[in-house]
Amino acid sequence: MGRDTYVKPSMGFWRTWALVVGIMIGSGIFMLPALLAPYGSLGLLSILLTGGGTLLVALMLSRLTKAIPKVGGPYAYAREGLGDFAGFLTMWGYSISNWTSAAAIAVALVGYVDIFIPGLSENPVGSLGVSLSVIWLLVALNIRGVQEASIFQLITTFLKILPLLLIGVVGLFYTGESHVMDIKPIEGGTLSGLTAAAALSMWAFLGIEAATIPTDDVIRPEKTIPKAMFWGAITVILIYLLSTLGVMLMVPPHVLETSTSPFSDAATIVMGPVGAKFIAVGAMVSMVGALNAVVFIGAQTPMAAARDKLFLLSFAKMSKNGTPVFSLIVMGALSSILLVMNYTKGMRGAFEFLILLSTLSVLIPYAFSAVAEMVLLKKVGKSAPRQTMALSLAAFAYSVWVIIGAGDQAVFWGFILLLIGMPIYAWLHIHITDEQV
């Protein structure tokens, strides 16, 4: 099943790069210094490790994109290599990740809006209202069309990089009291602490796969997508290391550990209240841009599965603007439900649980994609090069390692949500088979 309405591809290298960088640089980096503060210098080391792991995943997905330039990214690769059921589980896991990502970004946004509306983050009703409003405004924008959404993404991506670079550079040349970060004693040992920190920092790297999903909208996808993923990953790793180090050098650890807006706290130290508001605006632009990207790709994967008759056919219906309108509305609705359910944990508690669940859910598609690559080499009658097999195994091992670091609660709920998808697959399989008889 193809598009109901043909729309000429409009995403070249820069717009595709902006999709990758825009979704990766979102709420994650603006909360990352606070989340990693309890781990001291292990937190910075975790950024290096997760950045390296992300490059492994990017290389794997680049090879798969060249072999299978289909809409759906990891879903399409898993289905091609491992069959319909694996494809469905990949789509289901990735969809869970997008629903929870959208909710988490909306929660983090409130922490920076609080600088302009003091007390908002402590007001559950007000916080929820702001979060829901932003989600549904971006759903409406994406319903209008891919071109509008991708232009918006490109603009917000360049705007969000500026405050991060500013804080990073200022932190390196900061002449006030500098805070040296030691490796703090962690219950369970250094490896346990590094694994837990990696699960948190991995949240900030999610989105490398974003470019592989809207293939129909990308110009020359087999060349544009791998190039955008590689340079997008390099861009993000450098910005994350610089900006996180800058914040950690300026803000005292005991302040950083309880902060809901760490970059604004750092800006306050060197620039006062005006600087804090400037950084807050940059953070809000960043999060809105990331949320826009999550909404965009979150509707694409179910649409691809519906085209293959592995999901409800309504998700494949396109508007006159060439957008999966039903899939976008469901994306907004499910993210909204998660928001309502988790606000009882408090803003910080809700954010941390949602990012761990989202991280877990997206690592499952990464693992499926790595295994699918090994199988696909055999299917096309090629002898798997040792280097390719080693890289695939490394990407798989990295995914499993970060899943372990997500913690018992996130793994438990992620496993339950994955199981819920199985009877849905069975019902769809029986229903579609009956229609075809």
Beta strands, then each sheet from edge to edge (+ up, - down):
end
